[in-house]
């Protein structure tokens, strides 16, 4: 079942609904992709969440189907895209 971020949660705009696709990972809880803005939001099991800008759709797709989402994230996304902490 997708993880839903409550309305007005820290780092998210009031009225913004973000549904995270749960990932089988020891570090990443879930991910959300917005094709209209080309942003990927990743929620970690620590409770923090980061938004990655100008992210191609295939990065989200590959992250979701990776055998190890954490390894894919570290290799492909972290350090390669502009980001902002949202929680």
TAQUIFEN-V857476 format. One record per backbone hydrogen bond with DSSP energy under -0.5 kcal/mol. CO is the residue of the C=O (numbers start at 1). NH is the residue of the N-H. If there is no record, write none. Layout:
BEGIN
co->CO nh->NH
co->CO nh->NH
END
This chain:
BEGIN
co->3 nh->20
co->4 nh->6
co->5 nh->18
co->6 nh->9
co->9 nh->12
co->13 nh->8
co->13 nh->16
co->16 nh->18
co->17 nh->19
co->18 nh->5
co->18 nh->20
co->20 nh->3
co->20 nh->22
co->21 nh->31
co->23 nh->25
co->24 nh->69
co->27 nh->29
co->27 nh->45
co->29 nh->23
co->30 nh->43
co->31 nh->21
co->32 nh->41
co->33 nh->35
co->34 nh->37
co->34 nh->38
co->34 nh->39
co->37 nh->54
co->38 nh->55
co->39 nh->34
co->40 nh->42
co->40 nh->52
co->41 nh->32
co->42 nh->44
co->42 nh->50
co->43 nh->29
co->43 nh->30
co->44 nh->47
co->48 nh->44
co->49 nh->86
co->49 nh->87
co->50 nh->42
co->51 nh->84
co->52 nh->40
co->56 nh->59
co->56 nh->60
co->57 nh->61
co->58 nh->62
co->59 nh->63
co->60 nh->64
co->61 nh->65
co->62 nh->66
co->63 nh->66
co->68 nh->72
co->69 nh->73
co->70 nh->74
co->71 nh->75
co->72 nh->76
co->72 nh->77
co->73 nh->77
co->73 nh->78
co->77 nh->80
co->77 nh->81
co->82 nh->53
co->84 nh->51
END
